[in-house]
């Protein structure tokens, strides 16, 4: 198991993990001031939720790989990871995302593992950094600070280290959105701009074309998240250019909901949770702001993720 595989496994665990406490302010300070997107998750909270227990139960099949990663790095994401945050300065760009993780890191073991697997160790601003691909350092490095790991393109990571170390500088324009969303949701994301910016990155031409639609291009700001519990709550809001655009977005949602309900099979493990989710959804417009709320029982979420196989609740 090489270092890149180990770090990829760590990223996967972080991705399924997610505060009623707001995002870590030091990590927000490290975000680039021109960020267009920030997403985050509180691992402690999610791991203690019903969904977290379900996710942990699915790690069993990968237990051997996980144990090898723990032995190699001294890092157990189930125990040592606290919070993750992802930021990007260009929603439509490639390779410009910076990933930050807060937790308990064994710097000695991590750097030793990196060195053994061919990474080149360096120091920047008093911080240990290593490149996953020494021949192409610009593609990605990891910096280990006190309780924080930062990964991404070389120049972006070094700039984040400078901001983190100084504790000063301009906060990203969407920091207030991030603080508000992270205080409300377990896993959250905020952005400045329209989803249409992602259109060029979507391989499906129909979906890409839909993202370029006039209504979605009228979105100027979005935020949303998920709160896990016996019922999984989902919500978000979009700020539009005008009240007319807000009304149009509500109409688009109503049309999509009717299409899903009409075309979904009347029975089946997958269709029922989807219909339940859409049936609970509520979309309203107030001025230029469109708000969305929905909820799904934890058991239905498990059905969606297991393709209808028996859930942990049913197995008890």
C-alpha positions as a Markdown table, in Angstrom:
| # | Residue | x | y | z |
|---|---|---|---|---|
| 1 | Unk | 0.0 | 0.0 | 0.0 |
| 2 | Unk | 1.7 | 3.2 | -1.1 |
| 3 | Unk | 1.4 | 6.7 | 0.4 |
| 4 | Unk | -0.8 | 8.0 | -2.3 |
| 5 | Unk | -3.3 | 5.1 | -1.7 |
| 6 | Unk | -3.2 | 5.8 | 2.0 |
| 7 | Unk | -3.9 | 9.5 | 1.6 |
| 8 | Unk | -6.7 | 8.6 | -0.8 |
| 9 | Unk | -8.3 | 6.3 | 1.7 |
| 10 | Unk | -8.0 | 9.2 | 4.3 |
| 11 | Unk | -9.7 | 11.5 | 1.9 |
| 12 | Unk | -12.6 | 9.0 | 1.3 |
| 13 | Unk | -13.2 | 8.7 | 5.0 |
| 14 | Unk | -13.1 | 12.5 | 5.4 |
| 15 | Unk | -15.6 | 12.9 | 2.5 |
| 16 | Unk | -18.3 | 10.8 | 4.3 |
| 17 | Unk | -17.7 | 12.5 | 7.6 |
| 18 | Unk | -19.0 | 15.8 | 8.8 |
| 19 | Unk | -21.1 | 21.2 | 13.7 |
| 20 | Unk | -23.5 | 23.0 | 15.6 |
| 21 | Unk | -20.3 | 24.9 | 16.3 |
| 22 | Unk | -19.1 | 27.1 | 13.5 |
| 23 | Unk | -16.2 | 26.2 | 11.3 |
| 24 | Unk | -12.7 | 26.5 | 12.8 |
| 25 | Unk | -11.7 | 30.2 | 12.4 |
| 26 | Unk | -8.0 | 29.5 | 11.9 |
| 27 | Unk | -8.8 | 27.2 | 9.0 |
| 28 | Unk | -11.1 | 29.9 | 7.5 |
| 29 | Unk | -8.3 | 32.4 | 7.8 |
| 30 | Unk | -6.1 | 30.0 | 5.7 |
| 31 | Unk | -8.7 | 30.0 | 2.9 |
| 32 | Unk | -7.7 | 32.1 | -0.1 |
| 33 | Unk | -9.4 | 35.6 | 0.0 |
| 34 | Unk | -10.9 | 35.2 | -3.5 |
| 35 | Unk | -12.5 | 31.8 | -2.8 |
| 36 | Unk | -15.6 | 31.1 | -4.7 |
| 37 | Unk | -16.4 | 27.8 | -2.9 |
| 38 | Unk | -16.0 | 26.5 | 0.7 |
| 39 | Unk | -17.3 | 23.2 | 2.0 |
| 40 | Unk | -16.8 | 21.6 | 5.4 |
| 41 | Unk | -17.7 | 18.8 | 7.7 |
| 42 | Unk | -17.4 | 18.0 | 11.4 |
| 43 | Unk | -16.1 | 14.5 | 11.8 |
| 44 | Unk | -16.8 | 14.1 | 15.5 |
| 45 | Unk | -20.5 | 15.0 | 15.2 |
| 46 | Unk | -21.1 | 12.9 | 12.1 |
| 47 | Unk | -19.4 | 9.8 | 13.5 |
| 48 | Unk | -21.7 | 9.9 | 16.6 |
| 49 | Unk | -24.8 | 10.2 | 14.4 |
| 50 | Unk | -26.9 | 7.2 | 13.1 |
| 51 | Unk | -25.4 | 7.8 | 9.6 |
| 52 | Unk | -21.9 | 7.8 | 11.0 |
| 53 | Unk | -22.5 | 4.4 | 12.7 |
| 54 | Unk | -23.8 | 3.1 | 9.4 |
| 55 | Unk | -20.8 | 4.4 | 7.5 |
| 56 | Unk | -18.4 | 2.8 | 10.0 |
| 57 | Unk | -20.2 | -0.5 | 9.7 |
| 58 | Unk | -19.4 | -0.4 | 5.9 |
| 59 | Unk | -15.6 | 0.0 | 6.6 |
| 60 | Unk | -15.4 | -3.6 | 7.6 |
| 61 | Unk | -14.7 | -4.7 | 4.0 |
| 62 | Unk | -11.7 | -2.3 | 3.9 |
| 63 | Unk | -10.5 | -2.9 | 7.5 |
| 64 | Unk | -7.3 | -4.5 | 6.4 |
| 65 | Unk | -6.3 | -1.6 | 4.1 |
| 66 | Unk | -7.3 | 0.9 | 6.9 |
| 67 | Unk | -5.2 | -0.9 | 9.4 |
| 68 | Unk | -2.2 | -0.8 | 7.1 |
| 69 | Unk | -2.7 | 2.9 | 6.7 |
| 70 | Unk | -2.9 | 3.4 | 10.4 |
| 71 | Unk | 0.3 | 1.4 | 11.0 |
| 72 | Unk | 2.1 | 3.3 | 8.3 |
| 73 | Unk | 1.0 | 6.8 | 9.3 |
| 74 | Unk | 0.0 | 6.6 | 13.0 |
| 75 | Unk | -3.3 | 8.2 | 12.0 |
| 76 | Unk | -6.7 | 6.6 | 12.5 |
| 77 | Unk | -9.3 | 8.8 | 10.8 |
| 78 | Unk | -12.1 | 7.3 | 12.9 |
| 79 | Unk | -10.4 | 8.6 | 16.1 |
| 80 | Unk | -8.0 | 11.3 | 15.1 |
| 81 | Unk | -9.9 | 13.4 | 12.5 |
| 82 | Unk | -11.9 | 16.3 | 13.8 |
| 83 | Unk | -12.9 | 18.6 | 10.9 |
| 84 | Unk | -12.3 | 18.9 | 7.2 |
| 85 | Unk | -12.6 | 21.9 | 4.9 |
| 86 | Unk | -12.3 | 22.3 | 1.1 |
| 87 | Unk | -11.9 | 25.7 | -0.6 |
| 88 | Unk | -11.5 | 26.7 | -4.3 |
| 89 | Unk | -10.9 | 30.1 | -5.8 |
| 90 | Unk | -12.4 | 29.1 | -9.1 |
| 91 | Unk | -15.6 | 26.9 | -9.3 |
| 92 | Unk | -14.9 | 26.1 | -12.9 |
| 93 | Unk | -11.2 | 25.6 | -12.6 |
| 94 | Unk | -9.1 | 22.4 | -12.3 |
| 95 | Unk | -6.6 | 21.5 | -9.7 |
| 96 | Unk | -7.0 | 24.6 | -7.6 |
| 97 | Unk | -8.7 | 23.2 | -4.5 |
| 98 | Unk | -7.0 | 23.3 | -1.1 |
| 99 | Unk | -8.0 | 20.6 | 1.4 |
| 100 | Unk | -7.5 | 21.2 | 5.1 |
| 101 | Unk | -7.9 | 18.7 | 8.0 |
| 102 | Unk | -7.9 | 19.4 | 11.7 |
| 103 | Unk | -7.0 | 16.5 | 14.0 |
| 104 | Unk | -4.3 | 14.6 | 15.8 |
| 105 | Unk | -1.3 | 14.0 | 13.5 |
| 106 | Unk | 1.8 | 12.0 | 14.3 |
| 107 | Unk | 4.2 | 14.2 | 12.3 |
| 108 | Unk | 7.1 | 11.9 | 12.8 |
| 109 | Unk | 5.3 | 8.8 | 11.4 |
| 110 | Unk | 3.7 | 10.7 | 8.6 |
| 111 | Unk | 6.9 | 12.2 | 7.4 |
| 112 | Unk | 8.7 | 8.9 | 7.8 |
| 113 | Unk | 6.0 | 7.1 | 5.7 |
| 114 | Unk | 6.2 | 9.9 | 3.1 |
| 115 | Unk | 10.0 | 9.5 | 2.9 |
| 116 | Unk | 9.8 | 5.7 | 2.6 |
| 117 | Unk | 7.4 | 5.9 | -0.3 |
| 118 | Unk | 9.4 | 8.4 | -2.3 |
| 119 | Unk | 8.1 | 11.7 | -1.3 |
| 120 | Unk | 10.6 | 14.6 | -1.0 |
| 121 | Unk | 10.6 | 16.3 | 2.3 |
| 122 | Unk | 11.2 | 20.0 | 2.5 |
| 123 | Unk | 10.5 | 22.9 | 4.9 |
| 124 | Unk | 8.5 | 26.1 | 4.2 |
| 125 | Unk | 8.1 | 28.9 | 6.7 |
| 126 | Unk | 9.1 | 26.5 | 9.4 |
| 127 | Unk | 6.5 | 23.9 | 8.3 |
| 128 | Unk | 7.3 | 20.4 | 7.1 |
| 129 | Unk | 6.0 | 19.9 | 3.5 |
| 130 | Unk | 6.3 | 16.9 | 1.2 |
| 131 | Unk | 5.3 | 16.3 | -2.5 |
| 132 | Unk | 3.3 | 13.2 | -3.4 |
| 133 | Unk | 4.9 | 13.3 | -6.9 |
| 134 | Unk | 8.4 | 14.8 | -6.4 |
| 135 | Unk | 8.8 | 15.2 | -10.2 |
| 136 | Unk | 5.7 | 17.4 | -10.4 |
| 137 | Unk | 5.7 | 19.2 | -7.0 |
| 138 | Unk | 3.4 | 21.9 | -8.5 |
| 139 | Unk | 0.6 | 19.3 | -8.8 |
| 140 | Unk | 0.4 | 18.8 | -5.1 |
| 141 | Unk | 2.1 | 19.0 | -1.7 |
| 142 | Unk | 1.0 | 18.4 | 1.9 |
| 143 | Unk | 2.0 | 20.7 | 4.7 |
| 144 | Unk | 1.9 | 19.5 | 8.4 |
| 145 | Unk | 1.3 | 22.2 | 11.0 |
| 146 | Unk | 0.3 | 21.9 | 14.6 |
| 147 | Unk | -3.0 | 20.0 | 14.4 |
| 148 | Unk | -3.6 | 21.0 | 10.8 |
| 149 | Unk | -2.8 | 19.3 | 7.5 |
| 150 | Unk | -3.1 | 21.3 | 4.3 |
| 151 | Unk | -3.0 | 19.7 | 0.8 |
| 152 | Unk | -3.3 | 21.0 | -2.7 |
| 153 | Unk | -1.3 | 22.7 | -5.5 |
| 154 | Unk | 2.1 | 23.8 | -4.2 |
| 155 | Unk | 1.7 | 27.6 | -4.5 |
| 156 | Unk | -1.8 | 27.5 | -3.0 |
| 157 | Unk | -0.7 | 25.4 | -0.1 |
| 158 | Unk | 2.2 | 27.7 | 0.7 |
| 159 | Unk | 0.0 | 30.7 | 0.5 |
| 160 | Unk | -2.5 | 29.0 | 2.9 |
| 161 | Unk | 0.4 | 28.2 | 5.3 |
| 162 | Unk | 1.4 | 31.9 | 5.3 |
| 163 | Unk | -2.1 | 33.0 | 6.1 |
| 164 | Unk | -2.4 | 30.3 | 8.8 |
| 165 | Unk | 0.9 | 31.2 | 10.4 |
| 166 | Unk | 0.3 | 34.9 | 10.4 |
| 167 | Unk | -3.3 | 34.7 | 11.6 |
| 168 | Unk | -4.0 | 37.9 | 9.7 |
| 169 | Unk | -5.0 | 39.0 | 6.2 |
| 170 | Unk | -8.3 | 39.4 | 4.5 |
| 171 | Unk | -10.9 | 36.8 | 5.2 |
| 172 | Unk | -12.6 | 35.3 | 2.2 |
| 173 | Unk | -15.7 | 37.2 | 1.0 |
| 174 | Unk | -17.8 | 34.2 | 1.7 |
| 175 | Unk | -16.5 | 33.6 | 5.2 |
| 176 | Unk | -19.7 | 34.9 | 6.8 |
| 177 | Unk | -21.7 | 32.5 | 4.7 |
| 178 | Unk | -19.4 | 29.6 | 5.8 |
| 179 | Unk | -19.8 | 30.5 | 9.5 |
| 180 | Unk | -23.6 | 30.7 | 9.2 |
| 181 | Unk | -23.8 | 27.4 | 7.3 |
| 182 | Unk | -21.4 | 25.5 | 9.5 |
| 183 | Unk | -23.3 | 26.6 | 12.6 |
| 184 | Unk | -26.5 | 25.2 | 11.2 |
| 185 | Unk | -25.5 | 22.0 | 9.4 |
| 186 | Unk | -23.3 | 19.0 | 10.0 |
| 187 | Unk | -21.9 | 19.0 | 6.5 |
| 188 | Unk | -22.2 | 22.2 | 4.5 |
| 189 | Unk | -21.1 | 24.1 | 1.4 |
| 190 | Unk | -21.3 | 27.7 | 0.3 |
| 191 | Unk | -20.4 | 29.4 | -3.0 |
| 192 | Unk | -20.4 | 32.7 | -4.8 |
| 193 | Unk | -21.6 | 32.2 | -8.3 |
| 194 | Unk | -23.9 | 30.1 | -10.4 |
| 195 | Unk | -23.8 | 26.3 | -10.8 |
| 196 | Unk | -23.6 | 27.0 | -14.5 |
| 197 | Unk | -19.9 | 27.5 | -13.9 |
| 198 | Unk | -19.6 | 23.7 | -13.5 |
| 199 | Unk | -21.2 | 23.1 | -16.9 |
| 200 | Unk | -17.9 | 22.6 | -18.8 |
| 201 | Unk | -16.8 | 20.0 | -16.3 |
| 202 | Unk | -19.9 | 17.8 | -16.7 |
| 203 | Unk | -19.4 | 14.9 | -19.1 |
| 204 | Unk | -23.1 | 14.3 | -19.6 |
| 205 | Unk | -24.2 | 16.8 | -22.3 |
| 206 | Unk | -27.8 | 16.9 | -21.1 |
| 207 | Unk | -26.8 | 17.7 | -17.5 |
| 208 | Unk | -24.2 | 20.2 | -18.7 |
| 209 | Unk | -26.8 | 21.9 | -20.9 |
| 210 | Unk | -29.3 | 22.1 | -18.1 |
| 211 | Unk | -26.7 | 23.8 | -15.9 |
| 212 | Unk | -26.3 | 26.5 | -18.6 |
| 213 | Unk | -30.0 | 27.3 | -18.4 |
| 214 | Unk | -31.1 | 30.9 | -17.9 |
| 215 | Unk | -32.6 | 30.2 | -14.5 |
| 216 | Unk | -29.5 | 28.6 | -13.0 |
| 217 | Unk | -27.3 | 31.3 | -14.5 |
| 218 | Unk | -29.4 | 33.8 | -12.5 |
| 219 | Unk | -28.1 | 32.3 | -9.2 |
| 220 | Unk | -25.6 | 34.6 | -7.6 |
| 221 | Unk | -24.9 | 32.8 | -4.3 |
| 222 | Unk | -25.8 | 29.5 | -2.7 |
| 223 | Unk | -25.5 | 27.7 | 0.6 |
| 224 | Unk | -26.7 | 24.4 | 2.0 |
| 225 | Unk | -26.0 | 21.4 | 4.1 |
| 226 | Unk | -27.1 | 18.2 | 5.8 |
| 227 | Unk | -27.9 | 17.5 | 9.4 |
| 228 | Unk | -27.8 | 13.8 | 10.4 |
| 229 | Unk | -30.2 | 12.2 | 12.9 |
| 230 | Unk | -33.1 | 9.7 | 12.9 |
| 231 | Unk | -34.4 | 11.9 | 10.1 |
| 232 | Unk | -31.7 | 13.3 | 7.8 |
| 233 | Unk | -32.5 | 17.0 | 7.2 |
| 234 | Unk | -31.4 | 18.7 | 4.0 |
| 235 | Unk | -31.6 | 22.4 | 3.2 |
| 236 | Unk | -30.2 | 25.3 | 1.3 |
| 237 | Unk | -30.9 | 28.6 | -0.3 |
| 238 | Unk | -30.0 | 30.4 | -3.5 |
| 239 | Unk | -29.9 | 34.1 | -4.0 |
| 240 | Unk | -31.1 | 35.2 | -7.4 |
| 241 | Unk | -30.6 | 38.3 | -9.5 |
| 242 | Unk | -34.3 | 39.3 | -9.3 |
| 243 | Unk | -37.6 | 38.3 | -7.8 |
| 244 | Unk | -38.7 | 37.0 | -11.2 |
| 245 | Unk | -35.7 | 34.7 | -11.3 |
| 246 | Unk | -36.5 | 33.4 | -7.8 |
| 247 | Unk | -40.1 | 32.6 | -8.9 |
| 248 | Unk | -38.8 | 30.9 | -12.0 |
| 249 | Unk | -36.4 | 28.7 | -10.0 |
| 250 | Unk | -39.4 | 27.6 | -7.8 |
| 251 | Unk | -41.3 | 26.7 | -10.9 |
| 252 | Unk | -38.4 | 24.6 | -12.2 |
| 253 | Unk | -38.2 | 22.7 | -9.0 |
| 254 | Unk | -42.0 | 22.0 | -9.1 |
| 255 | Unk | -41.6 | 20.7 | -12.6 |
| 256 | Unk | -38.7 | 18.4 | -11.7 |
| 257 | Unk | -40.6 | 17.1 | -8.7 |
| 258 | Unk | -43.6 | 16.2 | -10.8 |
| 259 | Unk | -41.4 | 14.5 | -13.4 |
| 260 | Unk | -39.7 | 12.4 | -10.7 |
| 261 | Unk | -43.0 | 11.4 | -9.1 |
| 262 | Unk | -44.5 | 10.5 | -12.5 |
| 263 | Unk | -41.6 | 8.5 | -13.7 |
| 264 | Unk | -40.4 | 6.7 | -10.6 |
| 265 | Unk | -41.6 | 3.1 | -10.3 |
| 266 | Unk | -44.6 | 2.6 | -7.9 |
| 267 | Unk | -42.6 | 0.1 | -5.9 |
| 268 | Unk | -39.0 | -0.7 | -5.2 |
| 269 | Unk | -36.3 | -0.1 | -2.7 |
| 270 | Unk | -34.8 | 2.8 | -4.6 |
| 271 | Unk | -37.9 | 4.6 | -5.8 |
| 272 | Unk | -39.6 | 4.8 | -2.4 |
| 273 | Unk | -36.8 | 6.8 | -0.6 |
| 274 | Unk | -36.5 | 9.2 | -3.6 |
| 275 | Unk | -40.3 | 9.8 | -3.6 |
| 276 | Unk | -40.2 | 10.2 | 0.1 |
| 277 | Unk | -37.5 | 12.8 | -0.2 |
| 278 | Unk | -39.2 | 14.8 | -2.9 |
| 279 | Unk | -42.6 | 14.4 | -1.2 |
| 280 | Unk | -41.2 | 16.1 | 2.0 |
| 281 | Unk | -39.5 | 18.9 | 0.1 |
| 282 | Unk | -40.6 | 22.5 | 0.4 |
| 283 | Unk | -39.3 | 25.2 | -1.8 |
| 284 | Unk | -40.3 | 28.9 | -1.2 |
| 285 | Unk | -39.3 | 32.2 | -2.6 |
| 286 | Unk | -39.0 | 35.4 | -0.5 |
| 287 | Unk | -37.8 | 38.3 | -2.5 |
| 288 | Unk | -34.7 | 37.2 | -4.4 |
| 289 | Unk | -34.0 | 34.3 | -2.0 |
| 290 | Unk | -35.2 | 30.7 | -2.7 |
| 291 | Unk | -35.1 | 28.3 | 0.2 |
| 292 | Unk | -35.3 | 24.5 | 0.1 |
| 293 | Unk | -35.9 | 22.0 | 2.9 |
| 294 | Unk | -36.4 | 18.3 | 2.9 |
| 295 | Unk | -35.9 | 15.3 | 5.1 |
| 296 | Unk | -35.4 | 11.6 | 4.8 |
| 297 | Unk | -35.6 | 8.9 | 7.5 |
| 298 | Unk | -32.2 | 7.4 | 8.2 |
| 299 | Unk | -33.4 | 3.9 | 7.2 |
| 300 | Unk | -34.4 | 5.3 | 3.7 |
| 301 | Unk | -31.0 | 6.9 | 3.3 |
| 302 | Unk | -29.4 | 3.5 | 4.0 |
| 303 | Unk | -31.7 | 1.9 | 1.4 |
| 304 | Unk | -30.5 | 4.4 | -1.2 |
| 305 | Unk | -26.8 | 3.8 | -0.3 |
| 306 | Unk | -27.1 | 0.0 | -0.3 |
| 307 | Unk | -29.4 | -0.4 | -3.3 |
| 308 | Unk | -32.3 | -1.6 | -1.2 |
| 309 | Unk | -30.4 | -4.3 | 0.8 |
| 310 | Unk | -31.4 | -4.7 | 4.4 |
| 311 | Unk | -30.4 | -1.7 | 6.6 |
| 312 | Unk | -28.6 | -1.8 | 10.0 |
| 313 | Unk | -31.9 | -1.0 | 11.7 |
| 314 | Unk | -33.5 | -4.0 | 10.0 |
| 315 | Unk | -30.6 | -6.3 | 10.9 |
| 316 | Unk | -30.8 | -5.6 | 14.6 |
